[in-house]
C-alpha cells in the first residue's frame, strides 16, 4: 500500500500480466469464482459450505501475480455484499458456527493477503484498505456475541484488523476457555497493536502467563505475547 502515487510496475510483472499464461489462469479463476459466487447464494447449506471452502482456499493460496483476479474479485462491491449475505445465511445454520467461522477466516485472509499486502502496491490505492476496514468494522462485532469460540476468535481478529479495542476484550473472554486461541491472540498482537492501551497490554500479558501455566505447551506463544507487549 502507498500513501501517494502508485509504485511503478516491475517489467517482469508487466510481462506476466501480458502473457498467455496469465490470460489462461485469469479465465480459469473467473470460472471458479463465478461458481463460488453461485454456491454462496445457494439455499442448501452443504453447497454453501463447499463454496466457502473453495473461496477460503483461494484466499489462503500462495500469492503471485497470477492471482491478481482473486484480488480484483475481493475488491468488488458485489463480492463484499455476497460475503455479507453468506454470513447472514450461515448464522441461521445449525452447524455450531462452522460456516460462519470459515467465512470470517476467509475475510481475514482476503484482507491481509489481497487488500493490504505490500506486493500489490503497484496496483493498489489507499482507499482500498480503508474501505475494507470500514466494511469489516461495520459488522464484525456482531459475531462476538455468538456462542462458538471459533467464531468469536475470528471476529476478534477482524476487530483488531479494524483497530477496534473490543478485540482484546473478546480474546480475554475466549482464551481461558480455549487455550489454542492464544496463538491467534499472538498474531493479532503482532500485526495490529495500535488499539492496545497500557492497561490492556498488562491484562494480556497476565492472560498469557496464566494460560502458559495451565497449558505448558503454550509457553512459547505466551512468551511471544509478553515480549511484544513488554513495558518499555
N, C-alpha and C positions, 0 to 999 in steps of 0.2 A: 504494500500500500504506500502511496505517496501523498504529501500534503499539497503538492502543486501539479506541475505538468507531469504527464506520464513518462516513464523511462523509455529510452529508445529500444526497439525490438531487436534483439540479437539476430544477426544474419542467419545463423544456424536455425534459430527458432522460426524465422520467416520462411526459410526453406522447408521446414517441416510442415508448416501450415499451408504451404503451396503445393505439397506433394500429393501424389495419388494415394499413398498410404494413409495420409490424414483424411482425404476425401472418403476412402472406403471405411475407415474407422468412424468418421463422423456419421456416415449413413447408417452404420451398424448401431451406433449408440442412439441415433434418432429413433430407430425402430424399437430398440429396447426400452427407451424412456417413454415412448408412446404406449407400449404395452403396460409398463408400470403405472402410468397415469390412469389408464383404464382400470387396472387392477385396484388401485386405491379408491376408485369410485364404486367398486362392487359392493353389493349388499351382503355378499357372502363373506363371513369372517375369514374363512380359510384362504380365499382368493386375495383378500386384503393383506393377510399375513405374508403370503407368498410375494406380493408386490413390495411390501415393506422390506422384506429380507433382501430382495433384489436391489432396491434403492439403497439400502444400508451398505450392501457390498460395494456398490459404485462409490458411495461417499467415503468408504474406508480404503478403497483401492490405491495402489501405488500411483503417486502423482506423476504426470508427464504432460507435455503439451498436446499429446494425442487425446487427453481427457478434457480439453477445453470445452467441448459440447456439454459435458456434465456441469461445468461451472456456469455456462450460459443458461442451462436448464434451471439450476438452483437460484439464479439471479432473477428469473422471470416472475412477474407478479402472479401469474397463473399458478406457478409451482407453489408459491407460498400459500395461496388460497387453497390449493389442493391438499397440502400438508395439514393446514389448519382444519379443514373439513375431515380429513382422515383421523386426526387426533380426536375430534369431537365424536366421530362414529366409534372409534376404538374405546373411548371412555365408557361406552354403553355395553361393551362386550364383557361377558362373564369369563374372563381368562386370567384373572389375577394380575391384570395390568401388563401382560406380556407384550401386546402390540403397542400400547402407549409408550412403554419403556424403550422399545426398539425404535419407534418413531422419534422420540426425544433424542436418542443416541444418534439417529440419522441427521437430525437438525444440528446437533452439536458438531459432528464431523464435517458436515457441509459448511458450517460457519467457519471452522478453523482451517479447513483444507481447500475450500473452493471460494470462500468470500474474502477472508483476511490473510491468507497465506502470502508471504512476500514474493513467491515465484511468479505470481500473477501481476506484479506491479506494472509491467509494460502495457497491460490491457485493462487495468483497474482504475477506479475513481474513488475518492474519499467517501462520497455519499453512499457507496455500496455497503460498506461496513456499518455506517450509521443507520441505514435503512434496515438492515438485518437486526441490529441491536434493538432498535425501536420495535420492530415486529416481534421478536422473541420476547422482549420485555413486557409487551402488552398482554401476554397470556401465560408465560412460563410459571408465574406464581400460582396459577390455578391448580397446577398439578402437585404442588407441595402439600395439598390437603388430602391427596389420595392415600389409601392405606398401604399400597405395595411399596416396600422400601426401595426397590429398584427404580420405580417411578420418581420417588422423592429425590433420590440421589441424582438422577439425570436432570430433573428440574432444578435442583440446587446448583448444579454445574452451569446450567444455562443462565441462571440468575447471576452467577459470578461473571460469566462472559459479558453480561449486560452492565456490570458494575453495581449490581443491586446488593446491598449488605444483608438482605434477608437470606441470601445463600448460606451464610455462615450459621445462622440460627437453625436452618434445616439440617445442615451437616451435624451440628451439635446434638440434634434430636435423634438422628438416624444412627450415627456411628456406635453409640453404646449398645444398640440392639443388633447391629450388623457390622462387625469389625472389618469385614472386607471393604467396606465403603471408605476406610481410611485412605486407601490408595487413590480413590477419586478425589478425596479432600486434598491430598498432597498435590495432585495435578492442578486442581483449581487454585490452590495457594501459590503455586509456582507460576502459573500462567496469568492469573488475574488478582494480584494482591492489592490493587488500588482501593478497594472498598473495605479493607481490613483496618479497623481502628486499633489503637494500642490495647484497649481493654479486650477486644475480640481476639487479638493476637495472643494475649495471655491465656484466654479461655481455650483457644485452640491448642496451644502448647500443652496445657494441662490435660485436655482431652486426649491428645496423642500419647502422653505419658501414661495415663490411666489405661488406655487401650493396649499399649505395649506390655504393661504389667500383667494384664489379664490374658493377653494373647501374645506370647513371646515372638511368634513368627512375624508379628507386625512391627518389631523393634526397628528394623531398617527404615521402614516407611515413616514411623514416628520420628526417628532421628532426622529424616529429611524435612519434615514439617517444622520441627523445633529449630533446625538450622536456618530454614528460610525465614522464620519469624523471630529469630534471635534479636534480643534487645541490643541496640547499638550503644 
